[in-house]
Amino acid sequence: MPVNVAVVGATGAVGELIRKVLVERNFPVGSIKFLASEKSAGKPVEFAGKQHIVQPLSAEAFAGVQIVLSSTPGSVSKQWSPVAAQAGAIVVDNSSAWRMDPDCPLVVPEVNAHELHNIKKGIVANPNCVAIPLCVALKPLHDLARVKRVVVATYQSSSGKGATGLNDFHAQIGPWAAGAPVPPPTAHKAQLVGNVITLDWTLDGNGFTEEENKVVNETKKIMGDASIGVCPTCVRVPVKVAHSEAVTVEFHSPLSVADAKSALARAPGIVFMDETKDGKFPQPIHAEGSDHTFVGRVRQDPSTPNGLCLWVVADNLRKGAASNAVQCAEELVKRGIVK
């Protein structure tokens, strides 16, 4: 069924990738509009081999639109996503503005697509780029033994800061490799190349960063279990694209390594790599450009009988943002929610 689509924030990094993913995944686009701020309105963008002109955001621009894929700052989303929903569209929103709203489902299709049947405000929230692959990896294990507690340390790429983060990366790597003075950062909180940064996000009052608190709260909501304990440490590393996560999981029931590997290998959206069989293990270079979550290094936690350790990698721009949003749109069509 052809679907009338609008992409909001069409000229941004995620908006640009959404255009690419829609084509790659053969989303059934009927008509399509590209919307952005007044500053970006009038710019040409390419979609499916054709040029389109970006239109300014307005209430009238959402007339006849069935699905909106929005990637804007939270303040813009708070203003315009309700306008689009009021016009009759379902909005899949990439900002953090609606994620913890109890009337907006927070959806990872491989985990909780059923929540798309409970859209009270016309807005579906797209989760954080760490929480998405974490929950994809946890879901098949949770179904077997129920997750009790998760400790996760992240290795997050420079592109999580957007184009300005990558500008830092590229500006620093040459001088650093040559042993010359490295230019000061403009996006990251400290030098990135040859370094790791534990405070590349705003520090909240509880001693955790804004990013870490997102992982705590969003993981509980996506998994549908507020009793799950989540303890994250988020770290920026000198990698261009793809976030990695070292995950330790404690379960309510025993779960063997063999059963966990079998479940992960069968799970949708996961590429399981078993280093004990072929020596291969998930790396950012595997995940970059992919919509899958790569999982490996599954082993028994020696500190608790009901614990496992694993390694998770996913493209933060695709599965962590654009592709997950498009997958939500696909589910809206598949389930007959968009008509």
N, C-alpha and C positions, 0 to 999 in steps of 0.2 A: 504494500500500500504506500503510495507516495506521500511524503510528509513535508509540510511547509516548515522550514527551519530558519531561525535567526541566530547568528553568531555575534554575541556582544563582546566587545574588547577584541575585535577581529584583527587589529594590527599588532597586538602584543605577542609575546613569545608563545604562550599557551594557545591563544586564539589562532595564530598561524599554524600551530601543530594540529589543532582541531580540524582546520580545513583539510590538512593532509590526511588525517586519520579517517575522516568521513569518506574520502575517496578510496583509500586503501581497503576499508572494511565494507565498501559497497553499500553504504547506508542509503536507504530509499528516499533520496531527496526529491521532493516535488519542485518547490520553489525555494530559493535561499536568499536571505538578506544578510549584509554585513554591517554592523552598527558599531559606533565608537563615539568618543567625545568629540566636541566641536573641533578640537585641535587636529584630530585625525580624519575628520569627515572630509570627503572629496578625494582621498587617496585611492589609487587603484590597488586591488588585490586580485590574485589569481585563484580560481577554483575550477577543477576539472577541465583545465585547458582554456578557460574563458576568463576574461577580465571583468571584474565587477567594481563598482564605485562604492566606497564606504559611505554610509548614510549617518547623519547625526542621530543620537538617541532622542526619541520623542515617544509619547504615548501612541501617536498615530502609526509609528513604524512597526508596532506589534500587531496591527490589524491583520487577521487571517493567519497568523503564525501559530503553529501547534506545539513546537518544541523550541525552546531557547537554550542555547549553550553559552553560558556567561562566564567570562574570565576577566574580572575587574577587581580593583581594590574594594575592601569591605564597605567603605563609605558609599561608593558608587552603587554597589550591589543593594545596600539597604534602601537606596532611593528608587532604583529602577527594576529590580526583580519583582517587587509587589505590583508595579505598574504592568509589567508583562503578564503576570499571573491574572491580574484583574481583566486583562484583555482576552483571556481565555487560553493562554499558553501554559504549558508546564515548563518550568525553568529548572535546568540542571546547573547549579551555581557552584563555581570553583572557589569562591572566596571563603573565608572563615566565618562570615557574618551569620550564617544560618545553621551551622553545624550542630550546635547544642540546643537549638530551638526544639522543644518537645513536639511541635506540630510540623516539623520538617524532617523527613527520614534522611538518615545519613547512610549512604548506600555504597557497598562494594558488591557488584553483581554476583560474584562467586560465593559470597558469604550470606547476604541478606536481601536478595532481590525481592523477596516477598513483601518487604516494607514499602515497595513502590505502590502497593494497593492502599496505602494509608497516607496519602498526600493531602493534608488539610488546608495548606496555604497555597498550593500550586507550585511549591518550591521543593526541589530535591537537592540536598547538600552533597557536594563531592568532598570526600574526606582529605585529611592531611596526607602528604606524600610519604610519610613514614608509616602511618596507621594503615594505609591501604595494603601494602605488601605484607605487613606484619599479620593482619587479620586473614589475608589469603592463605598464609602458611599455617596459622593457628586453627582455622576452621576444620580441616579434616581430622586434626588431632583432638580438638574439643569435642567433636562428635563421638570419638572413641572413649575418652577418659575424663572429659570436662576439665578445662583449664582452671586452676586455682590462683596461680600467680605467675607473672611474667617479669623478668628482668631483661632489659634490652639496652645495648649500647650501639649507637648509630655511627656510621661513617658516611657523612652526607656530602654530596658533590657541590662544587662551586656553582653550578647552574641553578641550584636551589635559590640563589640570590638573584637569578635572572641574568639578563645581558650584562649588567654592571658587574656582577660577580665574575663572569667569564672575562670581562675586560681586565679585572685585577689579575686573574690567573695568567692571561696571555702577556700582560705587561711585566709580570714578575718572573716568569719562567726563564726567559732568555738571560737577563742579568744574573739570576741566581745560578744558572748552569755555568755561566762564565766566571763566577766568583766576583762579580761586580755588585755595587750597592743596588738593593732592590727598591723600586719606587714604593712609596707608602700606599696602603690600601685606600680605595675610595668606596667600596661596598662592604667588604668583609671587615670585621672588627680588629683584625691583626693581619700580619703577613701570612699568606696561605701557603705559598710554594715553600717546600722544605719544612713545613710546620703543620700542626693541627690546632684547631680553635674550639675550645669548649664553651665559649660565651659569644657565639656569633648571632645570638638572638637576644631579645629584651629579657632582662632578669625580673621575674615576678616576685611578689612579696614572700612567697613560701620557700624561696631559695632555688627553685627550679626555673628554667627559662620558659618563655611563652611557648616555644616549640615542644618542650618536654611535657608541659601541662596539656597541650593539645593531644599528644600521644596517649596520656593517661585517660583523659575524658572521652576521646573519640573511640579508643579501643573498646572501652566498656560499652559504649552505645552501639557500635557496629556489631559486636559479639552478642548483644542483647542480654548481658549479664553484668549488673553493677557490682556484684561481689568479687569480680576478678581483680586481684591486686596487680598494679602495673608500676614498675619503677624504671624510668628511662634516664639515660645520659646521652644527650645529643651532641655530636661532634662534627665539625666541618673539616674535611680532608682535601688535599690537593688532587682531586679527580674532577674531570670536566662534567661528566654525565653519569648518573645512576647512583642510588643510595644503597649502602650495604648495612646489614644489621646482625649483630651477634646476640642471639636470643637464648635465654635459659627459661624453660617452662616447668613449673610444678603442677602436677595434675591431682585431682581428687582420687583417682584410681591408678593402679600400675599400668604402664604402657611400655611394651618392649620396643627396642630399637627396630627390630624386624617388622613389627606391626605398624610402627610409625612410618617407616620407609615405604611400606606397601601402600599405606593410605595416601601419602604425599605423591607417590608416583601415579596414582589413579585420579587425583583431585583435579578439577577443572582450573585452568589458568596457571598451573604450576609446571615448570620444567624441573624434574628432580634429577640431580646429578650425584651419583654414588661413587665417592672417591675410593671406596674399598674394592670396587669392581673394575673400574677403568682409570682410576687416578684423576678423574676430572672433578673440578669443584667450581661453584659459581663465582664469577668475577664481573665487575662492572662492564668489561668489554663484551661479555656475553649478553648482558641485559640491554645495553644501549641500542635503541631502535626497535626494541621488542615490546609487545604488550603483555608478556608473561612475567610471572614471578619465579625466580630461580632459587631453588632450595637445595642445600647439601650439608655436609659435615654433621649429620645426625649421630648423636652419641649419648650414652648414659651419663647423667649428672652424677658424679661420684659423691656428692654431698647429701643427696636425698634419694630414697628408693623410688619415688614417684616423679623423678625429674629427667628431662632431656635437654640437650643443647643442640642448637642448629644455627645455620648461617643462611641469611636471606638477602637477595639482591634484586633490585628492580629499577627500571628507568624512571626517574622521578618526574620527568616531563611528560612521559607517555602514560604508563600505568599509574604513576603518582598524580596525574592531573588529566591531560587531554583524553587519553584512551579510556580511562575509567568513566569519564563523563559521556563519551560516545557510547560505551557499553550500556550505561544507564538508559540512554535514549533508545538503544536497540531493544532493551527489555521493555520499555514503555510501549513500543510498537508490538513486540512479540506477545505481550500479555493483554493486548487490546485496550490498554489504558488510554492511549492516544488513538482517537478515532477520526 
